[in-house]
Amino acid sequence: MTEDIWGTRDVTSAKGKTDENFPVGSLLISRRLRPYVHTYYNFARVADDMVDTPDLTPQQKIARLKGMAAVIRGEIEAPQRADAQTAVKLREVLLKTGVPLETATDLLEAFCMDAEKTRYESWQELLHYCRYSANPVGRFLLLLHAEGQETLAPSDALCSALQIINHLQDASEDLKTLDRCYIPLPWLEEEGVTIDDLRLVRSKPGLRRVFDRMLDGVDTLNREARGLPMLIKDRRMRLEAGVIVELSHILTRKLRRQDPVAERVSLTKSDGIKALLLAMRYFPSN
């Protein structure tokens, strides 16, 4: 039965730190906790690659993802293969640190959605997806640092903002390579544009208005997230969160100015330095 779940093809991740909008296990995280963060992100990348591979059917992808969730929960043993072992290693981390298993299994729920769902009908539907695809990441980091429950809501807002930003950055590429679109379909219809307009060399005015409408929602999430750093007790984690908050605002402004259809809107080294300097505001001088 286990072999039926995993099949014969192993999945390893080709993604790296540069594929993220925020620092992954950066030097801002304490050396003691950094290996746990790397284990978590490696697990997430492998699951992400699993759901994006064209070599598996949707049913095969879901079977493997559910198998990884069962390994995390300790319900089955994993075979000796790289993709399954990422779940074994993360389960060990979660049990050792006391971080809830749901920070891993919720991510897998989102990847199961991606295996079958390629279109979204509303902003609420998109936020529901972010609830599983992005918010567990922030919760893992905060609970790993033993932060309080009061940090979770603003963290959820920040992670959802970053996820939607990423959807906007990759809107054209996701459609071309994965036939996946996270833009609410009724919003496109209201502006007289279609999904296929994402395949053009630049955005039509109607599509630009849809992007701005999504960014209005991101602005609301960013405002909710603004207070997160000051709620965090661990100073290094506070700085990490502060940098990510600033990067989210920087990317949102860039997406207002630039056309994500014509080019991939991304961060630069100077943006990272700027975010770090701005994050120092979260450390009062007195």
Secondary structure, DSSP 8 states (H G I E B T S, - for coil): -HHHHH-S--------GGGSSS-SS-TTS-TTTHHHHHHHHHHHHHHHHHHH-TTS-HHHHHHHHHHHHHHHTTSS---SSHHHHHHHHHHHHHHHH---THHHHHHHHHHHHHHH---B--HHHHHHHHHHHTHHHHHHHHHHTT--GGGHHHHHHHHHHHHHHHHHHTHHHHHHHH----SBHHHHHHTT--GGGGGSSS--HHHHHHHHHHHHHHHHHHHHHTTHHHH--SHHHHHHHHHHHHHHHHHHHHHHHS-TTTS-----HHHHHHHHHHHGGGS---
